[in-house]
């Protein structure tokens, strides 16, 4: 059959065959290039994902390390503050002030240390400086009950009774604190106001019977001690 074809037809046939072959070869190369390209993309994606995971892991490690360091530092500051707190209640006011200063030097937002420093200063004879530190504590944490209480206590300590009563009430706005009721009772006791002394002392005693023992020897109640109402309350 091939021999019967004319030269022209043979040439045409050969050309068609060559074109078809070329198309097959071209398509194969395209598919191969696409495969290689897709394969490279997948490899790149795997590499990128590994790099991202490594980066995230390293970042998480750094964050964890920083957080652990911060927690350690906070724990140390809290321990120093607790020492200052204990020193104050042991009447070691200068020591309490120095310990509070150590904390404030490292964390100038540590409101609890400003507060304990303030009341220690007040008891150590520095009313104005003490108030500045208590006010600093309240500036940082306005609803910090212990600072409100200590502000009232400092006013009471220096005979500023109306201001003290005002701040005991401010403390009671944020916490139901037994010693704020007792503080109010003691001020009214000094004033000889039996009715209000008994009113607030009764609340404190109902919260904790130990208050009754305190009241029996508290000199602040000397001006009302002989009243029938007071005697009934502490018997």
C-alpha positions in Angstrom: 0.0 0.0 0.0 2.8 2.4 0.9 4.4 1.7 -2.5 1.2 2.7 -4.2 1.1 6.1 -2.6 2.4 9.0 -4.7 5.4 10.9 -3.5 3.2 13.9 -2.7 0.9 11.8 -0.5 3.9 10.2 1.2 5.3 13.7 2.0 1.9 14.7 3.4 1.5 11.6 5.4 5.1 12.0 6.8 4.3 15.6 7.7 1.1 14.7 9.5 2.9 11.9 11.4 5.7 14.3 12.4 3.2 16.9 13.7 1.3 14.3 15.7 4.5 12.9 17.1 5.6 16.5 18.0 2.3 17.1 19.7 2.6 14.0 21.8 6.2 14.8 22.7 5.3 18.4 23.6 2.3 17.3 25.7 4.6 14.9 27.5 7.1 17.6 28.2 4.4 19.9 29.5 3.0 17.2 31.8 6.5 16.4 33.0 7.2 20.1 33.7 3.9 20.5 35.5 4.7 17.4 37.6 8.1 18.6 38.4 6.7 22.1 39.2 4.0 20.7 41.4 6.5 18.4 43.1 8.8 21.4 43.8 5.9 23.4 45.1 5.0 20.6 47.5 8.6 20.4 48.6 8.7 24.1 49.1 5.4 24.0 51.1 6.8 21.2 53.3 10.0 23.2 53.8 8.0 26.3 54.6 5.8 24.5 57.0 8.7 23.0 58.8 10.3 26.4 59.0 7.1 27.9 60.4 6.7 25.1 62.9 10.3 25.5 64.0 9.8 29.3 64.3 6.6 28.9 66.2 8.3 26.4 68.5 11.2 28.7 69.1 8.9 31.6 69.7 6.8 29.6 72.1 9.9 28.6 73.9 11.0 32.2 74.3 7.6 33.3 75.5 7.5 30.5 78.0 11.0 31.4 79.2 10.1 35.1 79.6 6.8 34.2 81.4 8.7 31.8 83.8 11.2 34.6 84.5 8.4 37.1 85.1 6.6 34.7 87.4 9.8 34.1 89.4 10.3 37.9 89.7 6.7 38.4 90.8 7.1 35.7 93.4 10.2 37.2 94.8 8.5 40.7 95.0 5.5 39.2 96.7 7.8 37.5 99.3 9.6 40.8 100.0 6.2 42.5 100.3 5.0 39.9 102.8 8.2 40.5 104.9 7.3 44.2 104.9 3.8 43.5 105.9 5.0 41.3 108.8 7.5 43.9 109.9 4.8 46.5 110.1 2.6 44.3 112.4 5.7 43.6 114.5 6.0 47.4 115.0 9.3 47.4 113.0 8.3 50.4 110.9 11.7 51.4 109.5 12.2 47.8 108.3 8.8 47.7 106.7 9.5 50.9 104.9 12.9 49.7 103.6 11.4 46.4 102.4 8.6 48.1 100.6 11.1 50.4 98.9 12.9 47.3 97.6 9.7 46.2 95.9 8.8 49.6 94.6 12.3 50.0 93.1 11.7 46.9 90.9 8.0 47.5 90.3 6.8 51.1 90.6 3.2 49.9 90.2 3.2 47.6 93.2 0.3 49.3 95.0 0.4 47.0 98.0 3.9 48.1 98.8 3.0 51.8 98.6 0.2 51.1 101.0 2.2 49.2 103.6 5.0 51.8 103.3 2.5 54.6 103.8 0.9 53.2 107.0 4.4 52.4 108.4 5.5 56.0 107.7 2.4 57.3 109.5 3.0 55.1 112.5 6.7 56.2 112.4 5.7 59.9 112.7 5.6 60.9 109.0 1.9 61.6 108.4 2.2 63.6 105.2 4.7 61.3 103.6 2.6 58.3 104.7 -0.5 59.7 103.1 1.3 60.4 99.8 2.2 56.7 99.6 -1.3 55.5 100.5 -2.7 57.9 97.9 -0.3 56.4 95.4 -1.6 53.0 96.1 -5.1 54.2 95.6 -4.1 56.0 92.4 -2.9 52.7 91.0 -5.8 50.6 92.5 -8.7 52.9 93.6 -10.8 50.0 95.0 -8.0 48.5 97.1 -9.8 48.1 100.4 -6.7 47.8 102.6 -5.4 51.2 101.4 -8.8 52.8 102.0 -8.8 51.3 105.5 -5.2 52.5 106.2 -6.0 56.0 105.1 -8.8 56.0 107.6 -6.5 54.5 110.3 -3.8 57.1 109.6 -6.4 59.9 110.0 -7.6 58.4 113.2 -4.1 58.0 114.5 -3.5 61.7 114.0 -6.8 62.8 115.6 -8.6 63.7 112.3 -11.7 61.9 113.2 -14.2 63.2 110.7 -11.8 62.3 107.8 -11.2 58.9 109.4 -15.0 58.2 109.6 -15.3 59.2 106.0 -12.6 56.8 104.8 -13.8 53.9 107.0 -17.1 54.3 105.1 -15.2 54.4 101.8 -13.6 51.1 102.7 -17.0 49.6 103.6 -18.1 50.6 100.1 -15.7 48.0 98.6 -15.4 45.4 101.4 -17.3 44.3 104.5 -14.3 44.7 106.7 -14.7 44.0 110.4 -12.0 46.4 111.5 -13.6 49.3 109.7 -16.7 48.9 111.8 -14.4 48.6 114.9 -12.6 51.8 113.8 -15.8 53.7 113.6 -16.9 52.4 117.0 -13.6 53.5 118.6 -13.9 57.0 117.2 -17.5 57.4 118.5 -16.2 55.9 121.8 -13.7 58.7 122.1 -16.4 61.2 121.4 -18.6 59.7 124.1 -21.3 58.8 121.6 -22.8 55.7 123.2 -25.4 55.0 120.5 -23.0 55.0 117.5 -20.3 53.2 119.5 -22.6 50.3 120.4 -24.1 50.3 116.8 -20.8 49.7 115.0 -19.2 47.7 117.7 -22.2 45.3 117.7 -21.7 44.7 114.0 -18.0 43.9 114.5 -18.7 41.5 117.4 -21.4 39.7 115.3 -18.7 39.2 112.6 -16.1 37.8 115.0 -16.4 37.3 118.8 -12.7 38.1 119.3 -13.7 41.8 118.9 -15.5 41.6 122.3 -12.2 40.7 124.0 -10.5 43.7 122.3 -13.2 46.1 123.3 -13.0 45.1 127.0 -9.5 46.6 127.2 -9.6 49.2 124.4 -8.9 52.6 125.9 -10.8 54.3 123.0 -14.0 53.2 124.8 -13.2 54.7 128.2 -15.7 57.5 127.6 -18.6 55.1 127.1 -17.4 52.1 129.2 -19.7 52.7 132.1 -22.8 53.0 130.0 -25.4 50.2 130.4 -25.6 49.6 126.6 -21.8 49.2 126.3 -21.6 46.9 129.4 -24.4 44.7 128.0 -22.6 44.4 124.6 -19.2 43.3 126.0 -20.3 41.0 128.9 
